[in-house]
C-alpha cells in the first residue's frame, strides 16, 4: 500500500538537499524509493526551491480537493460502463 510522505519525510528531504545529498541517499534516510524523492522535489520547486512546509501545504490542499470520477464527467462513458456491467 502506498503511504503518503509526511512532513517529517519532507523535512528530511529538505535537509538532504541542503547537504547536497543525492536522491538515492535521501531515499535511504526516509525509507523510500529514489523515484519518490525525485518526483517530490521536481513537483515542489526543484533542488534549489524545495521547501518542506510549502510542499506539505500544497500536498494537503491537493488531497482535500474533491475528485470527480471520469464516469461522472462523461455521460457517454457512464452509459457504456453501465451497459457493460449489465452484460456481466
C-alpha positions as CSV (number, residue, x, y, z in Angstrom):
1,X,0.0,0.0,0.0
2,X,1.2,3.5,-0.9
3,X,1.8,5.8,2.1
4,X,2.0,9.5,1.7
5,X,5.0,11.5,2.5
6,X,4.8,13.0,6.0
7,X,6.0,16.5,7.0
8,X,8.9,14.7,8.7
9,X,9.8,12.9,5.4
10,X,9.7,16.3,3.6
11,X,11.9,17.9,6.2
12,X,14.4,15.1,5.8
13,X,14.3,15.6,2.0
14,X,14.9,19.4,2.6
15,X,17.8,18.7,4.9
16,X,19.3,16.2,2.4
17,X,19.1,18.7,-0.4
18,X,20.7,21.4,1.8
19,X,23.6,18.9,2.4
20,X,23.8,18.2,-1.4
21,X,22.9,14.6,-0.9
22,X,21.9,12.5,-3.9
23,X,18.3,11.4,-4.2
24,X,19.4,7.8,-3.5
25,X,20.9,8.9,-0.2
26,X,17.9,10.8,0.8
27,X,15.7,7.9,-0.1
28,X,17.6,5.6,2.2
29,X,17.2,8.1,5.0
30,X,13.4,8.1,4.7
31,X,12.9,4.5,3.6
32,X,11.5,5.3,0.2
33,X,12.4,4.7,-3.4
34,X,14.6,7.3,-5.0
35,X,11.9,8.0,-7.7
36,X,9.6,9.2,-4.9
37,X,12.2,11.7,-3.7
38,X,12.9,12.8,-7.3
39,X,9.2,13.4,-8.1
40,X,8.6,15.2,-4.8
41,X,11.5,17.6,-5.4
42,X,10.5,18.2,-9.1
43,X,6.9,18.7,-8.1
44,X,7.7,21.3,-5.4
45,X,10.4,23.7,-6.7
46,X,13.4,21.7,-7.7
47,X,16.7,21.2,-5.7
48,X,17.1,24.9,-5.0
49,X,13.5,25.9,-4.4
50,X,12.2,22.9,-2.4
51,X,10.7,23.9,1.0
52,X,9.2,21.2,3.2
53,X,6.4,23.3,4.8
54,X,5.3,24.7,1.4
55,X,5.4,21.2,-0.2
56,X,3.3,19.8,2.7
57,X,0.8,22.7,2.4
58,X,0.4,22.1,-1.4
59,X,0.1,18.3,-1.0
60,X,-2.6,18.8,1.8
61,X,-4.6,21.1,-0.4
62,X,-4.4,18.6,-3.3
63,X,-5.7,15.8,-1.1
64,X,-8.6,17.9,0.1
65,X,-9.9,18.8,-3.3
66,X,-12.8,16.6,-4.4
67,X,-12.0,14.4,-7.4
68,X,-14.7,13.9,-10.0
69,X,-14.7,10.4,-11.5
70,X,-14.5,10.1,-15.2
71,X,-17.8,8.3,-15.4
72,X,-19.5,11.3,-13.7
73,X,-17.8,13.8,-16.2
74,X,-18.8,11.9,-19.3
75,X,-22.4,10.7,-19.8
76,X,-21.3,8.6,-22.8
77,X,-18.7,6.8,-20.8
78,X,-21.2,6.3,-18.0
79,X,-23.7,4.7,-20.3
80,X,-21.1,2.4,-21.8
81,X,-19.9,1.3,-18.3
82,X,-23.4,0.6,-17.1
83,X,-24.2,-1.3,-20.2
84,X,-21.1,-3.4,-19.9
85,X,-21.9,-4.1,-16.2
86,X,-25.4,-5.2,-17.1
87,X,-23.9,-7.7,-19.6
88,X,-21.8,-9.2,-16.8
